[in-house]
Amino acid sequence: MLSFQRLIGAGAAAVAAVVMLMSATATSRAETGNVRLVITKAGFIVGVGGGHGTLHFKGKTYRLGVSGVSAGTIGVATADLRGTASNLQTAADIAGGYTAISGGIAVAAGGKGVLLQNARGVVLDLHGVQAGFELSFSISGVTISLQ
């Protein structure tokens, strides 16, 4: 009877080990890519913006389209942002809607940083330079598409 209990315990340990390995493998498949976005935004209270960019992922370059709307923006500005897109399983995971709450002021030129996440769990961590005039405390919705 004792050997039967040992057999069940060993079987349970083996099943637990297999489950842990499978979940570790699934998590490790998420990768990081490099992103560059150039976005122009203009508005008076309600702003609209758009732009283009690239995603470098697994040795390939993908073209991106960017569009968005914000509430609470006054001015015209262009931002050149570079950074990473993490938690990507495939390049298509970057596509979708992102929401951000941000604030800032730019006169002529200034630094810009943005941290965004979409419904697939992709996180964009972008930093760069913004040129133009913009005063904002805004809630923004950004949509990124593969071109």
Rosetta constraint file for C-alpha pairs under 8 A:
AtomPair CA 1 CA 5 HARMONIC 6.51 0.50
AtomPair CA 2 CA 6 HARMONIC 6.33 0.50
AtomPair CA 3 CA 7 HARMONIC 6.10 0.50
AtomPair CA 4 CA 8 HARMONIC 6.31 0.50
AtomPair CA 5 CA 9 HARMONIC 6.13 0.50
AtomPair CA 6 CA 10 HARMONIC 6.00 0.50
AtomPair CA 7 CA 11 HARMONIC 6.08 0.50
AtomPair CA 8 CA 12 HARMONIC 6.12 0.50
AtomPair CA 9 CA 13 HARMONIC 6.16 0.50
AtomPair CA 10 CA 14 HARMONIC 6.15 0.50
AtomPair CA 11 CA 15 HARMONIC 6.21 0.50
AtomPair CA 12 CA 16 HARMONIC 6.14 0.50
AtomPair CA 13 CA 17 HARMONIC 6.14 0.50
AtomPair CA 14 CA 18 HARMONIC 6.26 0.50
AtomPair CA 15 CA 19 HARMONIC 6.21 0.50
AtomPair CA 16 CA 20 HARMONIC 6.17 0.50
AtomPair CA 17 CA 21 HARMONIC 6.20 0.50
AtomPair CA 18 CA 22 HARMONIC 6.13 0.50
AtomPair CA 19 CA 23 HARMONIC 6.20 0.50
AtomPair CA 20 CA 24 HARMONIC 6.09 0.50
AtomPair CA 21 CA 25 HARMONIC 6.12 0.50
AtomPair CA 22 CA 26 HARMONIC 6.26 0.50
AtomPair CA 23 CA 27 HARMONIC 6.19 0.50
AtomPair CA 24 CA 28 HARMONIC 6.08 0.50
AtomPair CA 25 CA 29 HARMONIC 6.46 0.50
AtomPair CA 26 CA 30 HARMONIC 7.64 0.50
AtomPair CA 29 CA 89 HARMONIC 6.36 0.50
AtomPair CA 30 CA 86 HARMONIC 7.54 0.50
AtomPair CA 30 CA 87 HARMONIC 4.82 0.50
AtomPair CA 30 CA 88 HARMONIC 5.10 0.50
AtomPair CA 30 CA 89 HARMONIC 4.87 0.50
AtomPair CA 31 CA 86 HARMONIC 6.09 0.50
AtomPair CA 31 CA 87 HARMONIC 5.50 0.50
AtomPair CA 31 CA 88 HARMONIC 5.09 0.50
AtomPair CA 31 CA 89 HARMONIC 6.31 0.50
AtomPair CA 32 CA 57 HARMONIC 7.27 0.50
AtomPair CA 32 CA 84 HARMONIC 6.60 0.50
AtomPair CA 32 CA 85 HARMONIC 5.53 0.50
AtomPair CA 32 CA 86 HARMONIC 4.26 0.50
AtomPair CA 32 CA 87 HARMONIC 6.20 0.50
AtomPair CA 32 CA 88 HARMONIC 6.07 0.50
AtomPair CA 33 CA 55 HARMONIC 6.55 0.50
AtomPair CA 33 CA 56 HARMONIC 5.53 0.50
AtomPair CA 33 CA 57 HARMONIC 4.66 0.50
AtomPair CA 33 CA 58 HARMONIC 7.45 0.50
AtomPair CA 33 CA 84 HARMONIC 5.69 0.50
AtomPair CA 33 CA 85 HARMONIC 5.17 0.50
AtomPair CA 33 CA 86 HARMONIC 6.48 0.50
AtomPair CA 33 CA 88 HARMONIC 7.52 0.50
AtomPair CA 34 CA 55 HARMONIC 5.71 0.50
AtomPair CA 34 CA 56 HARMONIC 5.09 0.50
AtomPair CA 34 CA 57 HARMONIC 6.76 0.50
AtomPair CA 34 CA 82 HARMONIC 7.57 0.50
AtomPair CA 34 CA 83 HARMONIC 5.86 0.50
AtomPair CA 34 CA 84 HARMONIC 4.62 0.50
AtomPair CA 34 CA 85 HARMONIC 6.15 0.50
AtomPair CA 35 CA 53 HARMONIC 7.27 0.50
AtomPair CA 35 CA 54 HARMONIC 5.74 0.50
AtomPair CA 35 CA 55 HARMONIC 4.64 0.50
AtomPair CA 35 CA 56 HARMONIC 6.45 0.50
AtomPair CA 35 CA 82 HARMONIC 5.62 0.50
AtomPair CA 35 CA 83 HARMONIC 5.34 0.50
AtomPair CA 35 CA 84 HARMONIC 5.46 0.50
AtomPair CA 35 CA 85 HARMONIC 6.43 0.50
AtomPair CA 35 CA 126 HARMONIC 7.87 0.50
AtomPair CA 36 CA 53 HARMONIC 5.25 0.50
AtomPair CA 36 CA 54 HARMONIC 5.40 0.50
AtomPair CA 36 CA 55 HARMONIC 6.76 0.50
AtomPair CA 36 CA 80 HARMONIC 7.38 0.50
AtomPair CA 36 CA 81 HARMONIC 5.62 0.50
AtomPair CA 36 CA 82 HARMONIC 4.38 0.50
AtomPair CA 36 CA 83 HARMONIC 6.60 0.50
AtomPair CA 37 CA 51 HARMONIC 7.14 0.50
AtomPair CA 37 CA 52 HARMONIC 5.82 0.50
AtomPair CA 37 CA 53 HARMONIC 4.17 0.50
AtomPair CA 37 CA 54 HARMONIC 6.69 0.50
AtomPair CA 37 CA 66 HARMONIC 7.97 0.50
AtomPair CA 37 CA 79 HARMONIC 7.88 0.50
AtomPair CA 37 CA 80 HARMONIC 5.99 0.50
AtomPair CA 37 CA 81 HARMONIC 5.18 0.50
AtomPair CA 37 CA 82 HARMONIC 6.47 0.50
AtomPair CA 38 CA 51 HARMONIC 5.51 0.50
AtomPair CA 38 CA 52 HARMONIC 5.63 0.50
AtomPair CA 38 CA 53 HARMONIC 6.02 0.50
AtomPair CA 38 CA 78 HARMONIC 7.08 0.50
AtomPair CA 38 CA 79 HARMONIC 5.68 0.50
AtomPair CA 38 CA 80 HARMONIC 4.55 0.50
AtomPair CA 38 CA 81 HARMONIC 6.27 0.50
AtomPair CA 39 CA 49 HARMONIC 6.74 0.50
AtomPair CA 39 CA 50 HARMONIC 5.51 0.50
AtomPair CA 39 CA 51 HARMONIC 4.36 0.50
AtomPair CA 39 CA 52 HARMONIC 6.75 0.50
AtomPair CA 39 CA 66 HARMONIC 7.34 0.50
AtomPair CA 39 CA 78 HARMONIC 5.55 0.50
AtomPair CA 39 CA 79 HARMONIC 5.27 0.50
AtomPair CA 39 CA 80 HARMONIC 6.65 0.50
AtomPair CA 40 CA 49 HARMONIC 5.42 0.50
AtomPair CA 40 CA 50 HARMONIC 5.68 0.50
AtomPair CA 40 CA 51 HARMONIC 6.14 0.50
AtomPair CA 40 CA 76 HARMONIC 7.45 0.50
AtomPair CA 40 CA 77 HARMONIC 5.76 0.50
AtomPair CA 40 CA 78 HARMONIC 4.20 0.50
AtomPair CA 40 CA 79 HARMONIC 6.42 0.50
AtomPair CA 41 CA 47 HARMONIC 6.60 0.50
AtomPair CA 41 CA 48 HARMONIC 5.69 0.50
AtomPair CA 41 CA 49 HARMONIC 4.05 0.50
AtomPair CA 41 CA 50 HARMONIC 6.68 0.50
AtomPair CA 41 CA 75 HARMONIC 7.97 0.50
AtomPair CA 41 CA 76 HARMONIC 5.70 0.50
AtomPair CA 41 CA 77 HARMONIC 5.49 0.50
AtomPair CA 41 CA 78 HARMONIC 6.32 0.50
AtomPair CA 42 CA 47 HARMONIC 5.35 0.50
AtomPair CA 42 CA 48 HARMONIC 5.77 0.50
AtomPair CA 42 CA 49 HARMONIC 6.35 0.50
AtomPair CA 42 CA 73 HARMONIC 7.72 0.50
AtomPair CA 42 CA 74 HARMONIC 7.24 0.50
AtomPair CA 42 CA 75 HARMONIC 5.63 0.50
AtomPair CA 42 CA 76 HARMONIC 4.25 0.50
AtomPair CA 42 CA 77 HARMONIC 6.55 0.50
AtomPair CA 43 CA 47 HARMONIC 3.72 0.50
AtomPair CA 43 CA 48 HARMONIC 6.25 0.50
AtomPair CA 43 CA 73 HARMONIC 5.70 0.50
AtomPair CA 43 CA 74 HARMONIC 5.18 0.50
AtomPair CA 43 CA 75 HARMONIC 5.59 0.50
AtomPair CA 43 CA 76 HARMONIC 6.64 0.50
AtomPair CA 44 CA 72 HARMONIC 7.64 0.50
AtomPair CA 44 CA 73 HARMONIC 5.84 0.50
AtomPair CA 44 CA 74 HARMONIC 4.40 0.50
AtomPair CA 44 CA 75 HARMONIC 6.51 0.50
AtomPair CA 45 CA 71 HARMONIC 5.84 0.50
AtomPair CA 45 CA 72 HARMONIC 4.64 0.50
AtomPair CA 45 CA 73 HARMONIC 4.97 0.50
AtomPair CA 45 CA 74 HARMONIC 5.76 0.50
AtomPair CA 46 CA 69 HARMONIC 7.33 0.50
AtomPair CA 46 CA 70 HARMONIC 5.79 0.50
AtomPair CA 46 CA 71 HARMONIC 4.58 0.50
AtomPair CA 46 CA 72 HARMONIC 5.98 0.50
AtomPair CA 46 CA 73 HARMONIC 6.04 0.50
AtomPair CA 46 CA 74 HARMONIC 7.83 0.50
AtomPair CA 47 CA 69 HARMONIC 5.69 0.50
AtomPair CA 47 CA 70 HARMONIC 4.99 0.50
AtomPair CA 47 CA 71 HARMONIC 6.21 0.50
AtomPair CA 47 CA 72 HARMONIC 7.45 0.50
AtomPair CA 47 CA 73 HARMONIC 5.70 0.50
AtomPair CA 47 CA 74 HARMONIC 7.41 0.50
AtomPair CA 48 CA 67 HARMONIC 7.85 0.50
AtomPair CA 48 CA 68 HARMONIC 5.90 0.50
AtomPair CA 48 CA 69 HARMONIC 4.59 0.50
AtomPair CA 48 CA 70 HARMONIC 6.35 0.50
AtomPair CA 49 CA 67 HARMONIC 5.77 0.50
AtomPair CA 49 CA 68 HARMONIC 5.24 0.50
AtomPair CA 49 CA 69 HARMONIC 6.28 0.50
AtomPair CA 50 CA 65 HARMONIC 7.76 0.50
AtomPair CA 50 CA 66 HARMONIC 5.19 0.50
AtomPair CA 50 CA 67 HARMONIC 4.20 0.50
AtomPair CA 50 CA 68 HARMONIC 6.18 0.50
AtomPair CA 51 CA 65 HARMONIC 6.17 0.50
AtomPair CA 51 CA 66 HARMONIC 4.90 0.50
AtomPair CA 51 CA 67 HARMONIC 6.50 0.50
AtomPair CA 52 CA 63 HARMONIC 7.50 0.50
AtomPair CA 52 CA 64 HARMONIC 5.55 0.50
AtomPair CA 52 CA 65 HARMONIC 4.63 0.50
AtomPair CA 52 CA 66 HARMONIC 5.50 0.50
AtomPair CA 53 CA 63 HARMONIC 5.98 0.50
AtomPair CA 53 CA 64 HARMONIC 4.84 0.50
AtomPair CA 53 CA 65 HARMONIC 6.43 0.50
AtomPair CA 53 CA 66 HARMONIC 7.56 0.50
AtomPair CA 54 CA 61 HARMONIC 6.54 0.50
AtomPair CA 54 CA 62 HARMONIC 5.49 0.50
AtomPair CA 54 CA 63 HARMONIC 4.64 0.50
AtomPair CA 54 CA 64 HARMONIC 5.33 0.50
AtomPair CA 55 CA 61 HARMONIC 5.65 0.50
AtomPair CA 55 CA 62 HARMONIC 5.07 0.50
AtomPair CA 55 CA 63 HARMONIC 6.54 0.50
AtomPair CA 55 CA 64 HARMONIC 7.06 0.50
AtomPair CA 55 CA 91 HARMONIC 7.86 0.50
AtomPair CA 56 CA 60 HARMONIC 5.65 0.50
AtomPair CA 56 CA 61 HARMONIC 4.53 0.50
AtomPair CA 56 CA 62 HARMONIC 6.43 0.50
AtomPair CA 57 CA 61 HARMONIC 6.48 0.50
AtomPair CA 57 CA 62 HARMONIC 7.83 0.50
AtomPair CA 57 CA 91 HARMONIC 6.70 0.50
AtomPair CA 62 CA 91 HARMONIC 7.76 0.50
AtomPair CA 62 CA 146 HARMONIC 6.97 0.50
AtomPair CA 62 CA 147 HARMONIC 7.46 0.50
AtomPair CA 63 CA 146 HARMONIC 6.04 0.50
AtomPair CA 63 CA 147 HARMONIC 5.30 0.50
AtomPair CA 64 CA 144 HARMONIC 6.61 0.50
AtomPair CA 64 CA 145 HARMONIC 5.58 0.50
AtomPair CA 64 CA 146 HARMONIC 4.75 0.50
AtomPair CA 64 CA 147 HARMONIC 5.36 0.50
AtomPair CA 65 CA 144 HARMONIC 5.66 0.50
AtomPair CA 65 CA 145 HARMONIC 5.08 0.50
AtomPair CA 65 CA 146 HARMONIC 6.32 0.50
AtomPair CA 65 CA 147 HARMONIC 6.20 0.50
AtomPair CA 66 CA 142 HARMONIC 6.96 0.50
AtomPair CA 66 CA 143 HARMONIC 5.78 0.50
AtomPair CA 66 CA 144 HARMONIC 4.75 0.50
AtomPair CA 66 CA 145 HARMONIC 6.57 0.50
AtomPair CA 67 CA 142 HARMONIC 5.80 0.50
AtomPair CA 67 CA 143 HARMONIC 5.33 0.50
AtomPair CA 67 CA 144 HARMONIC 6.74 0.50
AtomPair CA 68 CA 140 HARMONIC 7.12 0.50
AtomPair CA 68 CA 141 HARMONIC 5.43 0.50
AtomPair CA 68 CA 142 HARMONIC 4.31 0.50
AtomPair CA 68 CA 143 HARMONIC 5.98 0.50
AtomPair CA 69 CA 140 HARMONIC 5.91 0.50
AtomPair CA 69 CA 141 HARMONIC 5.56 0.50
AtomPair CA 69 CA 142 HARMONIC 6.81 0.50
AtomPair CA 70 CA 138 HARMONIC 6.06 0.50
AtomPair CA 70 CA 139 HARMONIC 5.66 0.50
AtomPair CA 70 CA 140 HARMONIC 4.24 0.50
AtomPair CA 70 CA 141 HARMONIC 6.32 0.50
AtomPair CA 71 CA 138 HARMONIC 5.25 0.50
AtomPair CA 71 CA 139 HARMONIC 5.64 0.50
AtomPair CA 71 CA 140 HARMONIC 6.65 0.50
AtomPair CA 72 CA 136 HARMONIC 5.69 0.50
AtomPair CA 72 CA 137 HARMONIC 5.47 0.50
AtomPair CA 72 CA 138 HARMONIC 4.58 0.50
AtomPair CA 72 CA 139 HARMONIC 7.14 0.50
AtomPair CA 73 CA 134 HARMONIC 6.96 0.50
AtomPair CA 73 CA 135 HARMONIC 6.05 0.50
AtomPair CA 73 CA 136 HARMONIC 4.50 0.50
AtomPair CA 73 CA 137 HARMONIC 6.66 0.50
AtomPair CA 73 CA 138 HARMONIC 6.20 0.50
AtomPair CA 74 CA 134 HARMONIC 5.70 0.50
AtomPair CA 74 CA 135 HARMONIC 5.35 0.50
AtomPair CA 74 CA 136 HARMONIC 6.30 0.50
AtomPair CA 75 CA 132 HARMONIC 7.83 0.50
AtomPair CA 75 CA 133 HARMONIC 5.35 0.50
AtomPair CA 75 CA 134 HARMONIC 4.39 0.50
AtomPair CA 75 CA 135 HARMONIC 6.46 0.50
AtomPair CA 76 CA 132 HARMONIC 5.88 0.50
AtomPair CA 76 CA 133 HARMONIC 5.50 0.50
AtomPair CA 76 CA 134 HARMONIC 5.79 0.50
AtomPair CA 77 CA 130 HARMONIC 6.56 0.50
AtomPair CA 77 CA 131 HARMONIC 5.53 0.50
AtomPair CA 77 CA 132 HARMONIC 4.29 0.50
AtomPair CA 77 CA 133 HARMONIC 5.64 0.50
AtomPair CA 77 CA 134 HARMONIC 5.99 0.50
AtomPair CA 78 CA 130 HARMONIC 5.53 0.50
AtomPair CA 78 CA 131 HARMONIC 5.38 0.50
AtomPair CA 78 CA 132 HARMONIC 6.46 0.50
AtomPair CA 79 CA 112 HARMONIC 7.51 0.50
AtomPair CA 79 CA 128 HARMONIC 6.97 0.50
AtomPair CA 79 CA 129 HARMONIC 5.68 0.50
AtomPair CA 79 CA 130 HARMONIC 4.09 0.50
AtomPair CA 79 CA 131 HARMONIC 6.38 0.50
AtomPair CA 80 CA 128 HARMONIC 5.57 0.50
AtomPair CA 80 CA 129 HARMONIC 5.55 0.50
AtomPair CA 80 CA 130 HARMONIC 6.39 0.50
AtomPair CA 81 CA 112 HARMONIC 7.70 0.50
AtomPair CA 81 CA 113 HARMONIC 7.92 0.50
AtomPair CA 81 CA 126 HARMONIC 5.64 0.50
AtomPair CA 81 CA 127 HARMONIC 5.13 0.50
AtomPair CA 81 CA 128 HARMONIC 4.35 0.50
AtomPair CA 81 CA 129 HARMONIC 6.69 0.50
AtomPair CA 82 CA 126 HARMONIC 5.18 0.50
AtomPair CA 82 CA 127 HARMONIC 5.50 0.50
AtomPair CA 82 CA 128 HARMONIC 6.05 0.50
AtomPair CA 83 CA 124 HARMONIC 7.22 0.50
AtomPair CA 83 CA 125 HARMONIC 5.55 0.50
AtomPair CA 83 CA 126 HARMONIC 4.35 0.50
AtomPair CA 83 CA 127 HARMONIC 6.17 0.50
AtomPair CA 84 CA 123 HARMONIC 7.91 0.50
AtomPair CA 84 CA 124 HARMONIC 5.76 0.50
AtomPair CA 84 CA 125 HARMONIC 5.42 0.50
AtomPair CA 84 CA 126 HARMONIC 6.56 0.50
AtomPair CA 85 CA 94 HARMONIC 7.52 0.50
AtomPair CA 85 CA 122 HARMONIC 6.41 0.50
AtomPair CA 85 CA 123 HARMONIC 5.52 0.50
AtomPair CA 85 CA 124 HARMONIC 4.59 0.50
AtomPair CA 85 CA 125 HARMONIC 6.62 0.50
AtomPair CA 86 CA 122 HARMONIC 5.65 0.50
AtomPair CA 86 CA 123 HARMONIC 5.29 0.50
AtomPair CA 86 CA 124 HARMONIC 6.68 0.50
AtomPair CA 87 CA 121 HARMONIC 6.44 0.50
AtomPair CA 87 CA 122 HARMONIC 5.04 0.50
AtomPair CA 87 CA 123 HARMONIC 6.71 0.50
AtomPair CA 88 CA 93 HARMONIC 5.93 0.50
AtomPair CA 88 CA 94 HARMONIC 7.15 0.50
AtomPair CA 88 CA 122 HARMONIC 6.08 0.50
AtomPair CA 89 CA 93 HARMONIC 6.70 0.50
AtomPair CA 92 CA 146 HARMONIC 7.01 0.50
AtomPair CA 93 CA 120 HARMONIC 6.55 0.50
AtomPair CA 93 CA 122 HARMONIC 6.89 0.50
AtomPair CA 94 CA 118 HARMONIC 7.86 0.50
AtomPair CA 94 CA 122 HARMONIC 6.35 0.50
AtomPair CA 94 CA 144 HARMONIC 7.08 0.50
AtomPair CA 94 CA 145 HARMONIC 7.61 0.50
AtomPair CA 94 CA 146 HARMONIC 7.99 0.50
AtomPair CA 95 CA 143 HARMONIC 7.37 0.50
AtomPair CA 95 CA 144 HARMONIC 5.03 0.50
AtomPair CA 95 CA 145 HARMONIC 4.75 0.50
AtomPair CA 95 CA 146 HARMONIC 6.26 0.50
AtomPair CA 96 CA 118 HARMONIC 6.48 0.50
AtomPair CA 96 CA 119 HARMONIC 7.59 0.50
AtomPair CA 96 CA 143 HARMONIC 5.51 0.50
AtomPair CA 96 CA 144 HARMONIC 5.46 0.50
AtomPair CA 96 CA 145 HARMONIC 6.54 0.50
AtomPair CA 97 CA 118 HARMONIC 5.81 0.50
AtomPair CA 97 CA 119 HARMONIC 7.46 0.50
AtomPair CA 97 CA 141 HARMONIC 6.92 0.50
AtomPair CA 97 CA 142 HARMONIC 5.73 0.50
AtomPair CA 97 CA 143 HARMONIC 4.43 0.50
AtomPair CA 97 CA 144 HARMONIC 6.55 0.50
AtomPair CA 98 CA 116 HARMONIC 6.08 0.50
AtomPair CA 98 CA 117 HARMONIC 5.73 0.50
AtomPair CA 98 CA 118 HARMONIC 4.90 0.50
AtomPair CA 98 CA 119 HARMONIC 7.84 0.50
AtomPair CA 98 CA 141 HARMONIC 5.84 0.50
AtomPair CA 98 CA 142 HARMONIC 5.10 0.50
AtomPair CA 98 CA 143 HARMONIC 6.15 0.50
AtomPair CA 98 CA 144 HARMONIC 7.93 0.50
AtomPair CA 99 CA 116 HARMONIC 6.57 0.50
AtomPair CA 99 CA 117 HARMONIC 7.19 0.50
AtomPair CA 99 CA 118 HARMONIC 7.56 0.50
AtomPair CA 99 CA 139 HARMONIC 7.45 0.50
AtomPair CA 99 CA 140 HARMONIC 5.74 0.50
AtomPair CA 99 CA 141 HARMONIC 4.70 0.50
AtomPair CA 99 CA 142 HARMONIC 6.27 0.50
AtomPair CA 100 CA 115 HARMONIC 7.59 0.50
AtomPair CA 100 CA 116 HARMONIC 6.20 0.50
AtomPair CA 100 CA 139 HARMONIC 5.97 0.50
AtomPair CA 100 CA 140 HARMONIC 5.30 0.50
AtomPair CA 100 CA 141 HARMONIC 6.66 0.50
AtomPair CA 101 CA 137 HARMONIC 7.68 0.50
AtomPair CA 101 CA 138 HARMONIC 5.89 0.50
AtomPair CA 101 CA 139 HARMONIC 4.61 0.50
AtomPair CA 101 CA 140 HARMONIC 6.28 0.50
AtomPair CA 102 CA 136 HARMONIC 7.67 0.50
AtomPair CA 102 CA 137 HARMONIC 5.86 0.50
AtomPair CA 102 CA 138 HARMONIC 5.57 0.50
AtomPair CA 102 CA 139 HARMONIC 6.62 0.50
AtomPair CA 102 CA 140 HARMONIC 7.81 0.50
AtomPair CA 103 CA 135 HARMONIC 7.91 0.50
AtomPair CA 103 CA 136 HARMONIC 5.24 0.50
AtomPair CA 103 CA 137 HARMONIC 4.08 0.50
AtomPair CA 103 CA 138 HARMONIC 6.11 0.50
AtomPair CA 104 CA 134 HARMONIC 7.74 0.50
AtomPair CA 104 CA 135 HARMONIC 6.13 0.50
AtomPair CA 104 CA 136 HARMONIC 5.44 0.50
AtomPair CA 104 CA 137 HARMONIC 6.53 0.50
AtomPair CA 105 CA 133 HARMONIC 7.52 0.50
AtomPair CA 105 CA 134 HARMONIC 5.56 0.50
AtomPair CA 105 CA 135 HARMONIC 4.55 0.50
AtomPair CA 105 CA 136 HARMONIC 6.33 0.50
AtomPair CA 106 CA 110 HARMONIC 5.57 0.50
AtomPair CA 106 CA 130 HARMONIC 7.07 0.50
AtomPair CA 106 CA 131 HARMONIC 7.10 0.50
AtomPair CA 106 CA 132 HARMONIC 6.66 0.50
AtomPair CA 106 CA 133 HARMONIC 5.26 0.50
AtomPair CA 106 CA 134 HARMONIC 5.18 0.50
AtomPair CA 106 CA 135 HARMONIC 6.62 0.50
AtomPair CA 107 CA 131 HARMONIC 7.32 0.50
AtomPair CA 107 CA 132 HARMONIC 5.92 0.50
AtomPair CA 107 CA 133 HARMONIC 4.59 0.50
AtomPair CA 107 CA 134 HARMONIC 6.76 0.50
AtomPair CA 108 CA 131 HARMONIC 5.27 0.50
AtomPair CA 108 CA 132 HARMONIC 4.70 0.50
AtomPair CA 108 CA 133 HARMONIC 5.99 0.50
AtomPair CA 109 CA 129 HARMONIC 6.84 0.50
AtomPair CA 109 CA 130 HARMONIC 5.46 0.50
AtomPair CA 109 CA 131 HARMONIC 4.21 0.50
AtomPair CA 109 CA 132 HARMONIC 6.21 0.50
AtomPair CA 109 CA 133 HARMONIC 7.95 0.50
AtomPair CA 110 CA 129 HARMONIC 5.70 0.50
AtomPair CA 110 CA 130 HARMONIC 5.32 0.50
AtomPair CA 110 CA 131 HARMONIC 6.57 0.50
AtomPair CA 111 CA 127 HARMONIC 7.52 0.50
AtomPair CA 111 CA 128 HARMONIC 5.86 0.50
AtomPair CA 111 CA 129 HARMONIC 4.70 0.50
AtomPair CA 111 CA 130 HARMONIC 6.00 0.50
AtomPair CA 112 CA 127 HARMONIC 5.64 0.50
AtomPair CA 112 CA 128 HARMONIC 5.30 0.50
AtomPair CA 112 CA 129 HARMONIC 5.61 0.50
AtomPair CA 112 CA 130 HARMONIC 6.11 0.50
AtomPair CA 113 CA 125 HARMONIC 7.72 0.50
AtomPair CA 113 CA 126 HARMONIC 5.71 0.50
AtomPair CA 113 CA 127 HARMONIC 4.34 0.50
AtomPair CA 113 CA 128 HARMONIC 6.53 0.50
AtomPair CA 114 CA 124 HARMONIC 7.63 0.50
AtomPair CA 114 CA 125 HARMONIC 6.07 0.50
AtomPair CA 114 CA 126 HARMONIC 5.21 0.50
AtomPair CA 114 CA 127 HARMONIC 6.41 0.50
AtomPair CA 115 CA 123 HARMONIC 7.09 0.50
AtomPair CA 115 CA 124 HARMONIC 5.63 0.50
AtomPair CA 115 CA 125 HARMONIC 4.72 0.50
AtomPair CA 115 CA 126 HARMONIC 6.40 0.50
AtomPair CA 116 CA 123 HARMONIC 5.63 0.50
AtomPair CA 116 CA 124 HARMONIC 5.09 0.50
AtomPair CA 116 CA 125 HARMONIC 6.73 0.50
AtomPair CA 117 CA 121 HARMONIC 6.08 0.50
AtomPair CA 117 CA 122 HARMONIC 5.50 0.50
AtomPair CA 117 CA 123 HARMONIC 4.43 0.50
AtomPair CA 117 CA 124 HARMONIC 6.26 0.50
AtomPair CA 118 CA 122 HARMONIC 5.60 0.50
AtomPair CA 118 CA 123 HARMONIC 6.89 0.50
